[in-house]
Every structure is written in structure tokens, then in C-alpha cells.
Amino acid sequence: MSDTINIKEQVSELLKKESEAIINIPLSDSFEKAVELIHKKVHLEGGKVIASGMGKAGQIAENIATTLSSTGTPAVFLHPSEAQHGDLGVIRQNDLLLVLSNSGKTREILELVELTHNLYNNIPLIVITGNPEGELPKIAEVSIFTGNPAEVCALGLTPTTSTTAMTVIGDILVVLEMKKIGFSHADYAKRHHGGYLGHKSRIAANQK
């Protein structure tokens, strides 16, 4: 019984720390700037979002890309290492880079940015980071700060709370972009035909 109570207390404390990390994400005009830049490059100039990150941050970047695509903003995930072996070719001149790096100085991401700018030197960069003083924010058009929350990992090392903050920031950008373009149930249904969500979106669209 005492072990059960102890686990419940630990879960409660972990939830509290994760929630505090979200609440403490700094509010700034970077969110508006990012949404406007994505809208300009994708919806006005016909480009797409190239999302990237290394390790756990890369998994969050891939999730952001797929969510953007399903909600009307074309996006793809580009692995920074695979980019050096030919995948860089997915990038077109009207695209933009959205990269995630908690340290703000991930070597593979810095190399990706350099390679991208060697291909098309006018591609803008949006960075989601826990370190606003890192190398990436210094070269980015827009930098969104996570607040650099302490990791809830028992060792304080594994990306946990930091990736929670990145995920929430990605969700915010998705929702704001949906509102910016007036994305509707009908639009969603065209992109998500299968499964429960596709069925639900078609019903909602038909009720309009």
C-alpha cells in the first residue's frame, strides 16, 4: 500500500513539473513572426516547411511536420544526417527550415542549415530551442524559446520536459496556422479520409 501511495505521489509531482514547464514557456512575438513566415513561404509562395531535429527533438519535429501537413500546411521531416547523403534534394527554393535543438548548437543541425544555404541561400530559419544564446538562434529569422525547463528524468539528462515544451510549441504553431488560413472540417476531410477522424470530419463538414 505504501509503495502505491509513493508511486502516486511521484506521478503527481512529475505531472506538476511537466505542467509548470508548459505554463512557463515564455510569451513573445516570436510565435506571431513564425506563423506569418510559415504563411508567407508556404501559402503565398508555394513552398513547404522542412522540419528537422536530432534524436528525441527529431521525433518531435517529425510529429510537427505530419500535423502541419494534415491541417493544410505542407511539411516534411528531413533527418539531418540523411540530408548529407542525398535527402537534401527534397528542399526547394521557396521552402523554410523549422529546426528543433534544445542546446541551440546541435552539430548536425548546424551542418544542415549550412548545407541548405549552400543550396538556396535565401531559405529562412525558424528555431525552437532551450538556449536563446546558442549558435542557431543567432542565425535564425525567428527563435522560439522553450523556457529551458529542467528535465524530469531521474538523471536530469534524458530529453523529457524539454521535448514536452517543444511539442506544445509545435501544437501552438499548428493551431495558429489553421486559424490563419481558415482551415475547415471540409479541408480536413479531404486530407484525412480514413479512420474515425476522417469519418468525424466528413460528418461535421456535411452539417455546415
N, C-alpha and C positions, 0 to 999 in steps of 0.2 A: 504493500500500500504506500509506504514512504517513497519507494522508487517511482511509483506512478505519479505521486504528487511532485516529486523532484523533476521528472520529465515535463510535466505540465508547466511548472514554474519556468523551466528553461525555454520551453516553446513560447510562453508568454513574453519572456524577456527578449527572445530573438525577434518575435513579431514587432515588439516595441521598437527595437533598434532599426529594423528594416523600414518601419513606418516613419520613424524620425528622419531617416535618410531621405525619403521621398519628400516629406514636408520641408526639409531644409535645402532642397535644390534651389539655388539662387534664381530669383526672378530678374530678368534683364530683357533688353530689347533684342537680344540675340535670337530669341525664338521668332519674333516677327521678321527679322532680317533673313533667317533661314527659310521661313515659309515663302517669303517674297522671292528669294533667289531660286528656290526649287520651282516655284510657279513660273518664273521668267524663263528658266532654261528648259523645263520640260513642257509646259503648257503653251508657252508663247513661241519658243524657238524649236520645238520638236525634238529635244534631247531626252535623256533619261538620267536617273540617279544611279551612280555606281557606288554601292556601299561596300565598305571593307573594314576589316579588323583582324587582328591576330589572336589565336587561342579563343578564350571564352568571349572576348569582345567581338571576335569574328562571328561567333554563333549569334550574338545579339544583332550584329549588322545584317546577317542573312535574314533574320526574322523581320527586321525593319524593312528590308528590300521586298520581301514577299508580301508584307502587309500593305506597303505603299502600292505595289502592283495591283493587288486585289481591290484597292479602293480608288483606282483611277489615275494613279501616278506611276508610270512605267519605271521600274527599277530592277537592277540585277545585283547579285553579290559577286564580287571578284576577290578571290583569295590572293593575298599579297605575294605569296611565294609562287603560285601557279602563274601569276601575271608575268613573272620573269621567264616563263617557259612558253610564251605564245598567247596566253589568255588576255594579255593586254590589248589584243586586237579587237576586243569587244567594245572598246571605247571609241566614241565618235566625237567630233569637234564641238558639238553643242551640249554634250553631257556635263555633269558636275560630279565631283567626288564628295561623298559623305563618309568620313572615316571615324572609327572609334578607337581611342587609345587612352587608357586610364593614366598612364605616365606622361602622355603628351610627347613622347620621344621614342616610340616603338620603332626599332631599326627597319623592320620590313615595311612598315607603313611609310616611313620617310623615303625609302627607296622607291616605293610605289608612286608616291607623289612626284618624285624626280623623274621617273620613267614616263609618267603620264604627261608631264610638262615638256618632256623631250619630244613626245608625240604631238601634242597640241598644247602650246604654251599659254593658251587663254582659258583653260578649264579651271573654274573656281573650286575652292575647297571649303567644306564645312567640317568642323571638328567637334566631336563630343568627347570631353576629357575631364579627368580629375585634377589636372595640373595646368592652370592657365598660363604658367610661366614656361611651359615646355616648348620644344622646337616647333611642333606642329601648329599650336595656336599662333605663333609668331608669323607664320607664312599663310595662315588661313584668312579667307574673306570673312568668315563667321566662325566664332568659337563659342560653344555652349558648355558651361561648367557644371559638373555633377554635384559640386559641393565637397568632393573628396571624402566621402564617409569612410569611417573605419570599417574594415571587413569583419563580418560576424564569424568568419572562420575561426575555429578554435586556436589556430596558429597565427591568425591575423594576416595570412598570406593569400589563400585561395580567393580569386575573384568571386565575391558573393554579393555583398551590399553594393559594391561599385557597379556590378552588372545589373542589379535591380534598378539603380538610378538611371543607367543608360537605357534600359528597357522602357522605363516610364517616359524619359525624354523622347524616345522614338515614338511612343504612343501619342504623345502630345503633338509632335510634328505631323503624324498621320492624320489625326483628327482635325487639326487646324487647316491642313491642306485640303481635306474633304470639304470643309466648310467654305474654303476659299474658292473651290471650283464648283460648288453646289452639287456635290455627288449625291445621287438619289438611289432609292431602292431599285428602280429600273436599271440604273447604271450598274449597281452591284450584281443584280441578277444576270446581266449579260456576261459578267466576268466570273461568276461563281454558280455554274449551272447545277453541279452535282451536290448531293447530300442535303442534310437538314437545312443548312444556311441558304442554299440555293432555293429550296422549296419555300422557305420562310420569306425570302426577299421577293420572290415572284408573287406570293400572296399579297404582300404589302404593296407592291407596285400596282397590282390589279385593283386594289382598293382606293388608289388615288383618283 
